[in-house]
Amino acid sequence: MRIKDVLNIEQGFFKFINYTIDNFTFPQLDLLFLTKFGEREISPIIESLLDENKQLSDEKLQVLGDVIRNMFAHSWDSQNAVLTAEYNPLENYYETLQTTRNSTNNSTTNVDNNTYAFNSLDAVDKDNTSQTSEGGLNETVTQTKKGLANGNYSDIVEQALKVKAIRLVDIVFNDIKWFVSLNLYA
């Protein structure tokens, strides 16, 4: 039996999986999946869920959908986070440096100008001064560097285009395809 023999658009296979993909409704996903993979042979798990009329009831589809979601949803969420992350491939280097400089300049100067009179043993204060100065420098410098480092421009652009060509819907379909069908194609 083939996938198209047991799954159909009216039943809504993806509503039972209940995993949303941006820009797609469940009927659209059903249509795309069945048109791409409907000719593949069903897997043993699908075969074990079929009733005596070789059909999948809504209850069995719910079981199947729950199993698929439980097996793959975490991986799909992780891959979706990577695929939807914003980045600029031409700025693969980003560094922020913060430098703080503190210096203090404290000094005290004492000047004693004592004068001795003629035939005097004791000094007389003439100009005694004391000077104190305080100062210093406190500054914080933040420097940001970004740009393209260690790479060939054309290679980086090509890699960025390859990443953007990966779509979550293709990842989800591929996982489901391998789960519900055999690796045979007629």
C-alpha positions as CSV (number, residue, x, y, z in Angstrom):
1,M,0.0,0.0,0.0
2,R,1.0,3.6,-0.6
3,I,0.8,6.6,1.5
4,K,-1.9,8.1,-0.7
5,D,-4.0,5.0,-0.1
6,V,-4.2,5.6,3.7
7,L,-3.7,9.3,4.1
8,N,-5.8,12.0,2.5
9,I,-6.2,15.7,2.5
10,E,-9.8,15.5,3.9
11,Q,-8.6,13.7,7.0
12,G,-5.9,16.2,7.7
13,F,-2.8,14.2,8.6
14,F,-0.9,17.4,9.8
15,K,-3.7,18.5,12.1
16,F,-3.0,15.3,14.1
17,I,0.8,16.0,14.1
18,N,-0.2,19.5,15.3
19,Y,3.2,21.2,14.5
20,T,2.8,24.6,12.9
21,I,5.2,25.8,10.2
22,D,5.1,29.6,9.4
23,N,3.2,30.5,6.3
24,F,1.5,27.1,5.9
25,T,-1.9,25.8,7.0
26,F,-2.4,22.1,7.9
27,P,-4.4,21.5,4.6
28,Q,-1.6,23.0,2.6
29,L,0.9,20.8,4.3
30,D,-1.3,17.8,3.7
31,L,-1.5,18.7,0.0
32,L,2.2,19.2,-0.4
33,F,3.2,16.1,1.5
34,L,0.8,13.8,-0.4
35,T,1.8,15.2,-3.8
36,K,5.5,14.8,-3.0
37,F,5.5,11.5,-1.2
38,G,2.1,9.9,-1.8
39,E,3.5,7.2,-4.1
40,R,5.9,5.8,-1.4
41,E,5.1,2.5,0.2
42,I,3.8,2.7,3.8
43,S,6.1,1.7,6.7
44,P,5.3,-1.0,9.3
45,I,4.1,1.5,11.8
46,I,1.4,2.7,9.5
47,E,0.5,-0.9,8.6
48,S,0.1,-1.8,12.2
49,L,-2.4,1.0,12.8
50,L,-4.7,0.1,9.8
51,D,-8.1,-1.3,10.6
52,E,-9.7,-4.3,8.9
53,N,-10.7,-2.0,5.9
54,K,-7.1,-0.9,5.5
55,Q,-8.0,2.6,6.7
56,L,-6.6,4.8,9.5
57,S,-9.2,6.0,11.9
58,D,-9.0,9.4,13.5
59,E,-8.0,7.8,16.8
60,K,-5.1,5.9,15.1
61,L,-4.1,9.1,13.3
62,Q,-4.0,10.9,16.6
63,V,-1.7,8.2,18.0
64,L,0.5,8.4,14.9
65,G,0.5,12.3,15.1
66,D,1.5,12.2,18.8
67,V,4.3,9.8,18.2
68,I,5.7,11.8,15.3
69,R,5.5,15.1,17.2
70,N,7.1,13.6,20.3
71,M,9.9,12.2,18.2
72,F,10.8,15.2,16.1
73,A,9.3,18.4,17.5
74,H,12.3,19.2,19.7
75,S,14.7,18.8,16.7
76,W,12.4,20.9,14.4
77,D,12.2,23.7,17.0
78,S,16.0,23.7,17.3
79,Q,16.5,23.7,13.5
80,N,13.9,26.4,13.1
81,A,15.7,28.6,15.7
82,V,18.9,28.3,13.6
83,L,17.2,28.9,10.3
84,T,15.3,32.0,11.5
85,A,18.3,33.6,13.3
86,E,19.3,36.9,11.8
87,Y,22.9,37.3,10.9
88,N,25.0,39.3,8.4
89,P,27.4,36.9,6.6
90,L,29.6,39.7,5.6
91,E,30.2,40.6,9.3
92,N,31.6,37.4,10.7
93,Y,33.8,39.2,13.1
94,Y,32.5,41.3,16.0
95,E,34.4,42.3,19.1
96,T,33.8,44.9,21.8
97,L,36.7,46.0,23.9
98,Q,36.3,48.1,27.0
99,T,39.3,49.8,28.6
100,T,39.2,51.7,31.9
101,R,42.2,53.9,32.9
102,N,42.5,55.4,36.4
103,S,45.4,57.4,37.6
104,T,45.8,59.7,40.6
105,N,48.3,62.5,41.1
106,N,48.5,63.5,44.7
107,S,51.5,65.4,45.9
108,T,52.5,67.7,48.8
109,T,55.4,70.1,48.7
110,N,56.8,71.9,51.7
111,V,59.3,74.7,51.2
112,D,61.1,76.1,54.2
113,N,62.9,79.5,53.7
114,N,64.5,80.2,57.0
115,T,66.8,83.2,57.4
116,Y,69.6,83.5,59.8
117,A,70.4,87.0,61.0
118,F,73.9,88.2,61.4
119,N,75.5,86.7,64.5
120,S,72.3,84.7,65.2
121,L,72.1,81.1,66.2
122,D,68.4,80.7,65.6
123,A,66.6,80.9,62.3
124,V,63.8,83.3,61.6
125,D,60.9,82.2,59.4
126,K,60.8,84.2,56.3
127,D,58.8,82.2,53.7
128,N,57.5,78.8,54.8
129,T,55.0,77.4,52.3
130,S,53.2,74.2,51.9
131,Q,51.6,73.2,48.6
132,T,49.2,70.3,48.0
133,S,47.9,69.2,44.6
134,E,45.5,66.6,43.7
135,G,44.5,65.4,40.3
136,G,44.1,62.4,38.1
137,L,42.6,60.8,35.1
138,N,39.5,58.6,35.0
139,E,38.3,57.5,31.6
140,T,36.5,54.5,30.0
141,V,37.0,53.7,26.4
142,T,34.8,51.3,24.5
143,Q,35.9,50.2,21.1
144,T,33.9,48.0,18.7
145,K,35.3,46.2,15.7
146,K,33.3,44.3,13.2
147,G,33.6,43.2,9.6
148,L,34.8,40.3,7.4
149,A,37.7,38.4,8.8
150,N,39.5,35.4,7.4
151,G,37.3,34.5,4.5
152,N,36.9,34.7,0.8
153,Y,33.9,36.9,-0.1
154,S,32.5,34.7,-2.8
155,D,32.7,31.5,-0.5
156,I,30.9,33.3,2.3
157,V,28.1,34.5,0.0
158,E,27.7,31.0,-1.5
159,Q,27.5,29.5,2.0
160,A,25.0,32.1,3.1
161,L,22.8,31.3,0.1
162,K,22.9,27.6,0.8
163,V,21.8,28.2,4.4
164,K,18.9,30.4,3.3
165,A,17.8,27.8,0.8
166,I,17.1,25.3,3.6
167,R,13.5,25.4,4.6
168,L,11.9,24.1,7.7
169,V,9.1,22.5,5.7
170,D,11.6,20.4,3.8
171,I,13.2,19.2,7.1
172,V,9.8,18.3,8.6
173,F,8.7,16.5,5.4
174,N,11.9,14.5,5.2
175,D,11.6,13.3,8.8
176,I,7.9,12.3,8.4
177,K,8.6,10.7,5.0
178,W,11.2,8.4,6.5
179,F,8.9,7.6,9.5
180,V,5.7,6.8,7.6
181,S,7.2,5.2,4.4
182,L,9.7,2.6,3.3
183,N,12.9,3.5,1.7
184,L,11.5,2.2,-1.6
185,Y,10.0,4.2,-4.4
186,A,7.9,2.7,-7.2
